[in-house]
Amino acid sequence: MNANPIIVALDVESAQEARALVARIGGAIGFYKVGMELYAAAGMEFVRELSGQGKEVFLDLKLYDIPETVKRAVAQVARTGVRFLTVHAVPSVMRAAVVGRAASGLQLLGVTVLTSFDQSDLRDLGYTCAVSDLVAERTRQAMECAMDGVVASPLEAAAVRRIAGPKAILVTPGVRSAGSDKGDQRRVATPAEAIGNGANYLVMGRQITRSHDPAGEVARVLDEIAAARSPLK
């Protein structure tokens, strides 16, 4: 397990709010997710600002477009020092992303099935397979396309790890400590369960960002994971 597997989601409306949150958390977190809301508000300028502070950035844009557009967009991101970038786990999109990142250090993650989706959502999209089957198939395709890893629900983490192998990066959103509000996530698990099932990184938002003591909440979650993994348990 990473010394600190937590990536904090900066799901806020402005760079000002994000800066304040990062300042409150301080040295407790070194890895932040910038999603579409904050990216739309503050763009790459804020991403570069985070990187300039020595923070690692997970740019969660879930790119999905024609291959040439994806390739060119990924090439732009690859110049910025971002650590992780997401694209939808569709073979043509993933292959274009791999070409676009070229020899840069950018690591590409394929988004399998959103953690807010359940079986009824898949039916609405025309899929007849189970959620777990679609996650498995997209994981296989991601590995065949030379992606660095995938984003998947912690409920599918163990199966994804078996398919992807030990070297693939597995990032799990939809992680909540027992008793925490699930928000709009449907397929969730605790931090300890996600790590135990093979996740490398946990994306956590409200449980930390809306806490009266975000840095203290980070420490509590890390203690929770450590306690679950203790041989004395």
C-alpha positions in Angstrom: 0.0 0.0 0.0 1.1 3.6 -0.6 2.2 5.5 2.5 -0.8 7.7 1.8 -3.2 6.3 -0.8 -5.8 9.1 -0.5 -6.5 11.5 -3.4 -8.7 14.4 -2.2 -11.3 15.5 -4.7 -11.5 19.3 -5.1 -15.1 19.3 -6.1 -15.6 23.0 -5.5 -16.8 26.0 -7.6 -13.7 28.2 -7.7 -9.9 28.3 -7.4 -10.4 30.4 -4.3 -12.3 27.7 -2.5 -9.8 25.1 -3.7 -6.9 27.1 -2.4 -8.5 27.5 0.9 -9.2 23.8 1.2 -5.7 22.8 0.2 -4.3 25.3 2.8 -6.5 23.8 5.5 -5.4 20.2 4.7 -1.8 21.3 4.6 0.8 18.5 4.5 -1.7 15.8 5.3 -2.4 15.3 1.5 -0.1 15.5 -1.4 -2.4 14.4 -4.2 -5.5 16.2 -5.4 -8.2 15.4 -8.0 -9.3 18.3 -10.3 -12.6 17.3 -11.9 -14.8 19.0 -14.5 -16.4 21.5 -12.2 -13.1 23.0 -11.0 -11.5 22.6 -14.4 -14.3 24.6 -16.0 -13.9 27.3 -13.4 -10.2 27.6 -13.1 -8.7 25.6 -16.0 -5.1 24.5 -16.4 -3.8 27.6 -14.7 -5.0 26.2 -11.3 -3.6 22.8 -12.2 -0.2 24.3 -12.8 -0.6 26.2 -9.5 -1.1 23.0 -7.6 1.8 21.3 -9.3 3.9 24.4 -8.5 3.2 23.8 -4.8 4.6 20.3 -5.1 1.2 18.6 -5.2 0.4 15.7 -7.6 -2.6 16.2 -9.8 -5.2 13.7 -10.9 -7.0 15.5 -13.8 -10.3 13.7 -14.0 -11.7 14.9 -17.3 -13.0 11.5 -18.6 -12.2 12.4 -22.2 -14.5 10.8 -24.8 -14.4 12.2 -28.3 -13.1 11.3 -31.8 -9.6 9.8 -31.7 -7.8 12.8 -33.2 -9.4 15.2 -30.7 -8.5 12.9 -27.8 -4.9 12.5 -29.0 -4.4 16.2 -29.3 -6.0 17.0 -26.0 -3.9 14.4 -24.2 -0.8 15.8 -25.8 -1.6 19.2 -24.3 -2.1 17.7 -20.8 1.1 15.7 -21.1 3.1 18.9 -21.2 1.8 20.1 -17.9 3.3 17.7 -15.3 -0.1 16.2 -14.4 0.3 12.7 -12.9 -3.1 11.0 -13.8 -5.6 11.7 -16.6 -8.8 9.8 -17.2 -10.4 8.9 -20.5 -13.4 6.6 -21.0 -12.4 3.0 -21.4 -13.4 2.7 -25.0 -10.7 1.1 -27.2 -10.5 3.8 -29.9 -10.4 6.6 -27.2 -7.7 4.8 -25.1 -5.5 4.0 -28.1 -5.6 7.7 -29.2 -4.8 8.8 -25.6 -1.7 6.5 -25.5 -0.5 8.0 -28.8 -1.1 11.5 -27.5 0.9 11.1 -24.3 3.9 9.8 -26.3 7.0 9.5 -24.1 5.8 11.8 -21.3 5.4 10.8 -17.7 1.6 11.2 -17.9 -0.2 8.1 -16.6 -3.5 7.3 -18.3 -6.5 5.7 -16.5 -9.5 4.2 -18.2 -12.8 4.9 -16.6 -14.7 1.6 -16.5 -18.3 2.2 -15.2 -19.1 5.3 -13.1 -19.7 4.6 -9.4 -23.0 6.4 -9.6 -24.3 3.8 -12.1 -26.2 0.7 -11.2 -27.9 -2.0 -13.3 -30.8 0.2 -14.2 -28.5 2.8 -15.7 -26.8 0.1 -17.8 -30.2 -1.0 -19.1 -31.0 2.6 -20.0 -27.8 2.6 -22.1 -28.8 -0.6 -23.9 -26.5 -3.0 -22.0 -27.9 -6.3 -21.0 -24.8 -7.5 -19.1 -24.1 -7.1 -15.3 -22.2 -4.1 -14.1 -19.4 -6.3 -13.0 -19.1 -8.0 -16.4 -18.8 -4.6 -18.2 -16.2 -3.4 -15.7 -14.2 -6.6 -16.4 -14.4 -6.3 -20.1 -13.4 -2.6 -20.1 -10.5 -3.5 -17.8 -9.2 -6.1 -20.2 -9.5 -3.6 -23.1 -7.6 -1.0 -21.1 -4.7 -3.4 -20.5 -4.7 -4.4 -24.2 -4.5 -0.7 -25.1 -1.4 -0.2 -22.9 -3.2 2.0 -20.4 -1.5 2.5 -17.0 -4.6 1.5 -15.1 -8.3 2.0 -14.5 -10.8 3.7 -12.4 -13.4 1.3 -10.9 -15.8 1.0 -8.0 -14.2 -0.6 -4.9 -16.9 -3.3 -5.2 -15.1 -4.5 -8.4 -11.6 -3.8 -7.1 -10.6 -7.5 -6.4 -11.8 -8.7 -9.8 -10.1 -5.7 -11.6 -6.9 -6.5 -9.8 -7.0 -10.1 -10.9 -7.6 -9.1 -14.5 -5.2 -6.1 -14.7 -2.3 -7.7 -12.8 -0.1 -6.4 -9.9 1.5 -3.5 -11.8 -1.6 -1.8 -13.1 -2.8 1.4 -11.2 -6.3 0.9 -9.7 -8.0 4.1 -8.5 -11.3 3.7 -6.6 -13.8 6.5 -6.1 -17.0 5.7 -4.1 -15.0 5.3 -0.9 -16.7 6.1 2.4 -16.0 5.2 6.0 -18.8 3.2 7.6 -21.6 5.6 8.6 -20.6 8.4 6.2 -23.1 9.9 3.7 -22.9 8.1 0.3 -24.0 11.2 -1.6 -24.7 10.3 -5.2 -22.5 7.2 -5.2 -24.3 3.8 -5.4 -21.4 1.3 -5.5 -19.3 2.1 -2.5 -17.1 0.5 0.1 -15.0 1.6 3.1 -11.3 2.7 2.6 -10.0 -0.5 4.3 -12.2 -2.7 2.0 -11.0 -0.9 -1.1 -7.3 -1.2 -0.2 -7.8 -4.8 0.9 -9.3 -5.6 -2.5 -6.4 -4.2 -4.4 -6.8 -0.5 -4.8 -3.7 1.7 -5.0 -5.5 5.0 -4.6 -8.7 6.1 -3.0 -10.5 9.2 -4.2 -12.3 10.8 -1.3 -14.3 14.0 -1.3 -17.0 15.2 1.1 -16.0 13.0 4.0 -12.8 15.0 4.2 -13.5 18.3 2.5 -16.7 19.0 4.5 -15.2 17.9 7.8 -14.6 20.6 10.4 -11.0 19.3 10.5 -10.0 18.0 7.1 -6.4 17.1 8.1 -7.7 15.3 11.2 -10.1 13.3 9.1 -7.3 12.3 6.7 -5.4 11.0 9.7 -8.4 9.2 11.0 -9.0 7.4 7.7 -5.3 6.4 7.5 -5.6 5.0 11.0 -8.8 3.1 10.0 -6.9 1.5 7.0 -3.9 0.6 9.2 -6.0 -0.9 11.9 -7.8 -3.1 9.4 -4.5 -4.4 8.0 -2.9 -5.0 11.4 -1.9 -8.6 12.0 -3.4 -8.2 15.5 -6.9 -7.8 14.1 
